[in-house]
């Protein structure tokens, strides 16, 4: 749950950032268009509610959403220069940052959790050791890759003990039900879909509790953020999204309605994800610890050339606007 300090910081940020104003009698300025790459997951319910409740429109933003199955897939298109803001997990965002001359910044945290990540396996696999010699899958380059690594390591298995297959998230449930893979590591709602398709063949082997916390972020290009137009749009986007988070935190019926109408997500899986979402708007000590754990692993896996700091990948102007600079200054280097 977001702390009182975190919520107070958000509203302080909302108060100190001046809203767009229109002089009396002046013609209304056309809304600024912003393209957001998104995905079909309740992880993004703060953005959903900002859209549903008209908070983006209140900020004179015309938000156009483009749907992708995962953040990793969205970033592949983002690389071509399309889109303004992309919603993704921390691992794909950091991989993109490393492989594209650091041309990426996280502008806010939307959510973090562990229970929303699951291992779904066929019924013949009842414990971690049963995965030895089996074919498991995830969207390689997504948070599922880190989940696999931590799950194997903490259960005494080596990467070479399994065969890892790269599949987009929406293909994983069918692949498991058809016997093409033995298990998969992914986030909800994809984790539960195999149980809906072939409930007599599969089960949930584990969540990510005790293994890692996954983060959902909104990110953008630093060049766009540095421009006068991009900077202004991004601040207004953050301000509206913070309001959306306040609605999402307490209004499940609104979240469920949006999930069903926009993405055909049924109420039960939507409620499960909504209940476990930890909507974090500030970069706190837990963020620091989790960031260090992930980035150290990425260095070991040669996904990062060297250890990085949170400040290297965060958009500090956005942090300031959200009223959290003191938290950032208190973060410790990963090698401390």
Beta strands, then each sheet from edge to edge (+ up, - down):
strand 1: 32-38
strand 2: 61-67
strand 3: 85-89
strand 4: 105-113
strand 5: 117-122
strand 6: 135-138
strand 7: 163-166
strand 8: 183-187
strand 9: 202-207
strand 10: 214-220
sheet 1: 2+ 1+ 3+ 10- 4+
sheet 2: 7+ 6+ 8+ 5- 9+
end
